[in-house]
Amino acid sequence: MTGSPARQWPRPLRWLRAAWRRSGARTPGLALFVVIAAGLLGCLALIVTTLQSERDQRAQAARTAGVIGSLNDMLVATVLGETGQRGYLITNDERYLAPWRDGRAQYRAALGRLHGQLGASLPASQRDLVGRIERLGDSKWAEMDDTVALMRQGRVVDAQVRVLSDEGQALMSGLRDAVQQLESIERGKLGAASDRASAAEARITPLLLLLFLAIVVALALGLWQIGRVARAEAAAANADAIAAARDRADLLARELNHRVKNLFAVVLAIVRMTGKGDPAAKPTVDRIAERIHALVTAHDVTQGTAEAPEVDLADLVEKAIAPYRADPAQCALDGEATILPARLAMPIGLVLHELVTNAVKYGAWSQPEGRLAVRWRRAGGRVTIDWRETCTLPGDVPERTGFGSMLMQSSARQLDGTIAREFTSGGLTVRIDFPAD
């Protein structure tokens, strides 16, 4: 009995299958790159939204100030006209008609400005309120015009009767009430715009922290994937194959690191372009740019530098903490000059990043009264880093083995040292001990 012939794939499908197998080694790196790119694009969208909210707030502030100014001008002009009317009625002196005429002109000008500032797209309630203000103001001026006309005709008694009636007082009171209501509406809109701008700006810092954490996690996963591939190849290949695998792993890590830096540069450029031409937005753009620069620096610290054979421990600690350090008084750094091999930069940087992130989320820097002290020393060929957070912690802190704990354990193995944590009611103490060479 003969066996069935092997299945033959059509030529286009065979080509696609071979291409998929060739690209399999690059798929994890590309997936990580897509995740990081999505995070950066989300960060960029939030930054643009924040800038737009601040522009809306400034526009609303200018509109509110203009509307309130026009309303005040209308009231002042009406009071000025009423003063001239009363003076003319009492003295019959034509000179008192000058402020009456000036008030009329100022009232019309202020009313025209008000319509221009409010525009045509008003809610029905606000549009009715503006119409009520205009009707009351016109009626008040009509009452004053009638009184002046009666005086000019010599009908002084009729003019006095008109003035002594409650009509003018009622119109003026109604005008003031309507103006106060419109001012209250405009102030409410300004308050709402300010709240939206504040809320948008408050979201930037947590998002940047989460973005940086996602980048570090993605890089750690990428290194894990690279290491797994390298170990699998080393088990079945000779020394030349192992060297080639290490070169590919190093190249992939450098490519991913280079792409992350390029994405940071693109985000920074887009932020600056977004605020270009808007001088009022420059302070916000500068603050965002400074935070992005700090994140780039911290990213470099966690990756180490292959170009330099040695690194300064003080520089590692300072740059790892810098993006999250809001108040210098909340942090104390102390230690002698300690030069370490460059290969230790990445595990130390990852541990410091994990500690400072937890301090921001749960520890000393999540509380106004919290304090952080970092001290290091070198003695007997070993380096010790003491990380102490002074803050209020729950009475029973559970021991969890999450990704952060696994990362710290892995870093301790890379350092050939130990990392010990102790939780107390007064805070957290972490001691990192490893050989200097």
Secondary structure as UniProt FT lines:
FT   HELIX           11..22
FT   HELIX           24..26
FT   HELIX           27..91
FT   HELIX           94..96
FT   HELIX           97..118
FT   HELIX           124..152
FT   TURN            153..154
FT   HELIX           156..164
FT   HELIX           167..202
FT   HELIX           204..236
FT   HELIX           239..275
FT   TURN            276..277
FT   HELIX           279..281
FT   HELIX           282..303
FT   STRAND          310..312
FT   HELIX           313..321
FT   HELIX           322..324
FT   HELIX           328..330
FT   STRAND          331..335
FT   STRAND          339..341
FT   HELIX           342..344
FT   HELIX           345..361
FT   HELIX           364..366
FT   TURN            368..369
FT   STRAND          371..379
FT   TURN            380..381
FT   STRAND          382..390
FT   HELIX           403..415
FT   STRAND          418..424
FT   TURN            425..426
FT   STRAND          427..435
//
